Structure formats: C-alpha cells, structure tokens
Amino acid sequence: MKEIITVDTFDFSEQDYIICHIHGKEKEFFFVRDVLYCICEGNYITIFLNKGEEMLDRELLKTYDEYLFQYGFFRISHNTIVNGRYITAIDLKNKEKKCFLGEIELTISRRRVKLLEKSKLFLPLIAKKDHL
C-alpha cells in the first residue's frame, strides 16, 4: 500500500518516480515531488530538481506533460512545464507574463495565460510577488 503525502491540493506518493534516460544506457530514478520544472530544447528535456540538480532526457515534452499533469504540473509555454506545488507567484499584469518558483522566473505564453486564468487552482498566486 502506497503512503500518500498531501501538500496543498496535490497528493504525492512516495512510490511515484520518473525514469530519466541518460546517454542511452544509464537510467536514473528520481521522485516527481522533487521536480521544479522541465524545459525542452530541441530533442532534449532538461529537468530541474529542487536540490539544484539537473537531469537530461531525450523524450518528447508531450510525454512528460501527459504523465506529470496528474501531479499538478502545468504547461506554461510550448517548451516549459512547471510543478504547481512550487509556484510562489504569477504575474499577469505586465506585458511579459511571468511565473515564479521562488527566485526562478519563467515566461508564460499568451495562449497559456488564458488557460491559467480559467484555472481556479492558481488564482491565489496571481500577482502576489513582493516586487510586483
């Protein structure tokens, strides 16, 4: 039986992990709850973990998006997925819309802004950054 940890509205199981393929043969395992965000560049995805580590995988971002959606991840642009658990603020007031994960600042695409505004889940975070 899996142990469930509840953080805000997201449930994370101790057993849930992603398999990251590095250099084709090696496999590295890490927990979903440790992923801050993922950025796709070309044929590779860089996965940024909360301990400052980065993992590289050769996979479609769509594959990660479909898998991570169930854990509260949100796609903020064509090449970026963020973990909703770590979003500290969302700035939709300025021309360039931003999503903050602590001190990390990521740009939200215009198309994704509309989806974000419809999502009631992130309403409390919109425009609550100290320097906004």
Sequence and secondary structure as in RCSB ss.txt:
>XXXX:A:sequence
MKEIITVDTFDFSEQDYIICHIHGKEKEFFFVRDVLYCICEGNYITIFLNKGEEMLDRELLKTYDEYLFQYGFFR
ISHNTIVNGRYITAIDLKNKEKKCFLGEIELTISRRRVKLLEKSKLFLPLIAKKDHL
>XXXX:A:secstr
   EEEETTEEEETT EEEEEETTTEEEEEEGGGEEEEEEETTEEEEEETTS EEEE S HHHHHHHHGGGTEEE
EETTEEEEGGG  EEE SSSS EEEETTEEEE  HHHHHHHHH GGGGGGBT  TT 
